[in-house]
Amino acid sequence: MLNGLEDNGAEIAQNMAEKYQVKTSFSKANLLDKSAIEGLIQHTLEQFGSLDVLINNAGIQHVSPIESFDSNKYEQIIALNMNAAFYAAKAVWNHMKHQQFGRIITISSVHGLRASEFKVAYVAAKHGVIGMTKVLALEGAPYNINANAICPGYVKTPLVENQIKDQAEAHHMSETDVVQKVMLKKQAVKEFVPISLIAETALLLAGELSATITGTTVALDGGWSAQ
């Protein structure tokens, strides 16, 4: 089950189905809406009969000094980056308990481990989902439900592309300087994190071999959090 805002989401799902010979479906459920999240989980169960792995990967960002941080933006970031993960996990919990298997993988961020200026809502939310992950791991252990968080550094996604522009404005710098002197400054490896690395890590955490991996964070941050 794929969820997103893409206009061609159904086409993406269909292409995946044909390429890998699997059943797929697509939903544009609004993850800012608690009832829509519950509906997404229910729809998934109806479509597939079970739900083994939940990946919380939705996120938005806004960069601003706290004194001018838009209050509506703050509420939206907390709602999507943190609250949506809670409502999704809660909605699938009883099903995972009943089947005695579940893997909940939340894409947090290196900003769930470290802070940066101008990102008060994002940093708060990403720290929050790591705490939530630890609680889910403790409560889920008797039922073979594992919960872990992946904490990437900067990944070249549309969200980060927009951040480059916002950071350039906030720091009064060129976009090139923002990438090298702000975004990748704290990473020992001065490269964006490959999307494929995040996917491979999620596959590891989703499998049977991860039975004893729970309540942890996997930092894919180019050495940022080693400092």
C-alpha positions in Angstrom: 0.0 0.0 0.0 1.4 3.3 -1.1 0.4 6.7 0.3 1.3 10.1 -1.0 0.3 13.3 -2.6 1.6 12.4 -6.1 -1.0 13.0 -8.9 0.4 9.9 -10.6 0.5 7.8 -7.5 -1.8 5.1 -8.9 0.4 4.8 -11.9 3.5 4.5 -9.7 1.8 1.7 -7.8 0.7 -0.1 -11.0 4.3 0.1 -12.4 5.6 -1.4 -9.2 3.0 -4.2 -9.4 4.0 -5.1 -12.9 7.7 -4.9 -12.3 7.8 -7.0 -9.2 4.7 -9.2 -9.8 3.0 -8.1 -6.5 -0.3 -6.6 -5.6 -0.3 -2.9 -5.0 -2.7 -0.1 -4.1 -2.4 3.7 -3.7 -4.1 6.1 -1.3 -4.1 9.9 -1.1 -5.3 9.8 2.5 -4.5 13.1 4.3 -2.2 12.2 7.1 -3.0 15.4 8.9 -6.4 13.9 9.6 -6.7 11.2 12.3 -9.8 9.6 10.8 -8.1 9.5 7.3 -5.1 7.6 8.9 -7.4 5.1 10.5 -9.2 4.7 7.2 -5.9 4.1 5.4 -5.1 1.3 7.8 -8.5 -0.2 7.5 -8.4 0.1 3.7 -5.0 -1.7 3.7 -6.4 -4.6 5.7 -9.4 -4.9 3.5 -7.2 -4.9 0.3 -4.4 -7.2 1.5 -5.8 -9.2 4.4 -2.9 -8.4 6.7 -0.5 -5.6 7.5 3.0 -6.8 8.6 5.1 -3.7 8.2 4.2 0.0 8.8 6.7 2.6 7.5 6.0 6.1 8.8 7.7 8.3 6.2 5.6 11.4 5.8 7.2 14.7 6.6 7.2 18.5 6.0 9.7 21.1 6.9 9.8 24.9 7.6 12.9 26.9 8.4 12.7 30.1 10.4 14.0 31.7 13.6 11.7 31.0 16.5 10.6 34.6 16.9 9.1 34.6 13.4 8.2 30.9 13.2 4.7 30.7 11.9 2.4 29.0 14.4 0.3 27.2 11.8 3.5 25.8 10.3 4.5 24.6 13.7 1.2 22.8 14.3 1.3 21.2 10.9 4.9 19.9 11.3 4.0 18.3 14.7 0.8 16.9 13.3 2.4 15.2 10.2 5.9 14.4 11.4 5.0 13.1 14.8 1.2 12.7 15.5 0.6 10.8 12.2 3.1 8.2 13.3 1.2 7.7 16.6 -2.2 7.4 15.0 -0.9 5.0 12.3 0.8 2.8 14.9 -2.3 2.8 17.2 -4.6 1.9 14.3 -2.5 -1.2 13.3 -1.5 -2.3 16.8 -4.3 -4.7 17.6 -4.0 -6.4 14.2 -0.2 -6.9 14.7 -0.8 -8.2 18.3 -3.4 -10.7 17.0 -1.1 -12.0 14.3 1.9 -12.0 16.6 4.1 -10.2 14.2 4.7 -6.5 13.3 7.5 -4.2 12.2 7.0 -0.5 12.7 9.7 1.6 11.0 9.7 5.3 11.5 11.9 7.6 9.3 13.1 10.1 11.9 16.2 12.1 11.1 19.6 13.0 12.4 17.6 15.9 13.8 16.0 13.4 16.1 19.5 12.9 17.6 21.0 16.4 17.2 19.5 19.9 16.9 20.1 22.7 14.4 19.0 26.3 14.5 15.9 27.5 12.7 14.1 24.1 12.9 12.4 24.1 16.2 9.2 22.2 15.1 11.1 19.6 12.9 13.7 18.9 15.6 11.0 18.6 18.3 8.9 16.2 16.2 11.9 14.0 15.1 13.0 13.7 18.8 9.4 12.9 19.7 9.1 10.0 17.3 12.3 8.4 18.6 10.8 8.5 22.1 7.6 7.0 20.7 9.6 4.3 19.0 11.2 3.2 22.3 7.8 3.0 24.0 6.3 0.9 21.1 9.3 -1.4 21.3 8.7 -2.0 25.0 5.0 -2.6 24.6 5.4 -4.6 21.4 8.1 -7.0 22.5 5.7 -9.7 24.0 3.9 -9.8 20.7 6.8 -9.9 18.3 6.2 -6.3 17.3 9.4 -4.4 16.7 9.8 -0.7 16.5 12.8 1.1 15.2 13.7 4.5 13.8 16.0 5.3 10.9 17.8 8.6 11.2 19.2 9.9 7.9 21.3 12.9 7.4 20.5 15.0 4.4 18.9 13.2 1.4 18.5 14.9 -1.9 14.7 14.8 -2.0 12.2 17.6 -3.1 11.8 18.5 0.6 15.5 19.1 0.9 15.6 21.0 -2.4 13.1 23.4 -0.8 15.2 23.6 2.4 18.2 24.7 0.4 16.3 27.7 -0.8 14.9 28.5 2.6 18.3 28.0 4.3 19.9 30.3 1.7 17.5 33.0 2.6 17.8 32.5 6.4 21.6 32.5 6.3 21.9 35.1 3.5 24.1 32.7 1.5 24.1 31.2 -2.0 22.5 27.8 -2.4 25.8 26.2 -3.2 27.4 27.6 0.0 24.3 26.4 2.0 24.9 22.8 0.8 28.6 22.7 1.6 28.8 25.1 4.6 25.5 24.5 6.4 23.8 21.3 5.4 26.8 19.0 5.0 29.1 20.9 7.4 28.4 18.6 10.4 28.8 15.4 8.3 32.2 13.7 8.2 31.3 12.3 4.8 30.4 15.3 2.6 27.8 13.6 0.5 24.0 13.4 0.5 22.7 10.1 1.9 21.5 7.7 -0.9 17.8 7.0 -0.9 18.7 3.3 -1.7 20.6 3.1 1.6 17.5 4.0 3.6 15.4 1.5 1.6 17.9 -1.3 2.3 18.0 -0.5 6.0 14.2 -0.6 6.1 14.3 -4.0 4.4 16.7 -5.3 7.1 14.5 -4.0 9.9 11.4 -5.4 8.3 12.7 -9.0 8.1 12.7 -12.0 10.4 16.4 -11.4 11.1 15.5 -8.2 13.0 13.7 -10.1 15.8 16.1 -8.8 18.4 16.5 -5.3 16.9 14.0 -3.1 18.6 13.7 0.3 20.3 16.8 1.5 18.5 17.9 4.2 16.1 19.9 3.6 13.0 21.9 6.7 12.1 22.6 7.0 8.4 24.1 10.4 8.7 27.6 10.4 7.3 29.1 10.5 10.8 27.2 13.6 11.9 26.1 12.1 15.2 29.6 10.7 15.9 30.6 14.2 17.0 
